[in-house]
C-alpha cells in the first residue's frame, strides 16, 4: 500500500527562497491562519478553483502525509471535509515532488493526470452557477 500524498500550492519564488534554509513556511494566508493549507488529491483542484483561480507561477508541492508526523492535523473545513493542515514549517527534504501548475486558457489550473478534475465544473471548465 502506498503512502497518501497531500498537496500544497505555492508561488515559485517562495519555494525557491525556501531551498537555502531548507524550510518552507507557507504563503501569507498560511502564516495568517497559523497553519499551512494542504489538500488531498480529491480536494486540490477545487481548492485551486476557489482560492487560486488565474494565479500564475504556482508549483504543486506533494508530500507523503505520514512523513509530517504529529504536526499534521486533519481538520474539518469546506463542507465539513477533513483537510490536512500542517502546524509548523515544511522541511523541503520531505517534498516528493514540486511541479509546475500552469493556468489553462479557461483560467483554471491544469493538474497532472493523477489529480481528479473538479466535479463541479460547468461548460468550458467554469464553475456552475445556480
C-alpha positions in Angstrom: 0.0 0.0 0.0 1.4 3.4 -1.0 1.5 6.4 1.3 -1.1 9.1 0.8 0.2 12.2 -0.9 -1.1 15.6 0.1 -0.7 18.7 -1.9 0.1 22.4 -1.4 0.1 25.2 -4.0 2.9 27.8 -3.6 4.4 30.6 -5.6 7.6 29.6 -7.4 9.7 32.4 -5.8 8.6 31.4 -2.3 9.6 27.8 -2.9 12.9 28.8 -4.4 13.6 31.1 -1.3 13.0 28.1 1.0 15.7 26.0 -0.6 18.6 27.8 1.1 17.3 27.5 4.7 15.6 24.1 4.0 12.3 25.2 5.4 9.2 26.4 3.6 6.9 28.4 6.0 3.9 28.8 3.7 2.1 31.6 2.0 0.9 34.9 3.6 -2.5 33.2 4.1 -0.9 30.2 5.7 1.0 32.5 8.1 -2.1 34.5 9.0 -4.1 31.3 9.6 -1.3 29.7 11.8 -1.0 26.6 9.7 -0.1 25.5 6.2 -3.0 24.5 4.0 -2.8 21.2 2.2 -5.4 19.2 0.3 -5.8 15.6 -0.8 -5.7 14.7 -4.4 -9.5 14.7 -4.5 -9.6 18.2 -2.9 -6.8 20.2 -4.5 -8.5 21.1 -7.9 -11.5 22.6 -6.1 -9.2 24.4 -3.7 -7.3 25.9 -6.7 -10.5 26.9 -8.4 -11.9 28.6 -5.3 -8.7 30.2 -3.9 -6.1 30.4 -6.6 -8.1 30.9 -9.9 -6.0 32.6 -12.5 -2.9 32.8 -10.2 0.2 32.2 -12.3 3.7 30.9 -11.5 2.4 28.3 -9.0 4.0 25.0 -8.1 2.1 21.9 -6.9 4.0 20.5 -3.9 3.4 16.8 -3.0 4.3 15.4 0.4 3.7 12.0 2.0 1.2 12.7 4.8 2.8 10.2 7.1 6.2 11.9 6.9 4.9 15.0 8.6 4.2 13.3 12.0 2.1 15.0 14.7 2.4 18.5 13.2 -0.1 17.4 10.6 -3.7 17.7 11.7 -6.8 16.6 9.8 -9.5 19.3 10.5 -12.9 20.0 9.1 -13.2 22.8 6.6 -15.2 23.4 3.4 -18.4 21.5 3.7 -17.2 19.5 6.7 -14.5 17.7 4.7 -11.3 16.9 6.6 -8.3 18.8 5.2 -4.7 18.3 6.2 -3.2 21.3 8.0 0.5 21.5 8.9 1.3 23.4 12.1 4.9 24.5 11.6 7.3 24.7 8.7 7.8 22.2 6.0 11.2 20.6 5.7 11.9 20.8 2.0 13.6 17.3 2.1 10.1 15.8 2.8 8.8 17.0 -0.6 8.2 14.2 -3.0 7.7 16.5 -6.0 7.3 20.2 -6.9 5.7 20.5 -10.3 4.6 23.5 -12.4 0.9 24.2 -12.1 0.0 26.1 -15.3 -3.1 28.1 -15.9 -5.2 26.9 -18.8 -7.0 29.1 -21.4 -10.1 29.0 -19.2 -8.3 30.5 -16.2 -8.3 27.2 -14.3 -5.1 25.3 -13.4 -4.1 22.3 -15.4 -3.3 19.4 -13.0 -1.3 16.3 -13.6 -3.3 13.3 -14.7 -3.3 11.6 -11.3 -5.3 14.5 -9.8 -9.1 14.2 -10.3 -10.7 17.1 -12.0 -13.1 19.3 -10.0 -16.6 17.7 -10.4 -18.5 21.0 -10.1 -17.1 22.5 -13.3 -19.6 23.5 -15.9 -19.3 24.0 -19.6 -15.8 25.1 -20.6 -14.3 24.3 -17.2 -16.0 27.2 -15.5 -17.8 26.6 -12.1 -21.5 26.1 -12.4 -23.7 28.9 -11.1 -27.2 28.5 -9.6 
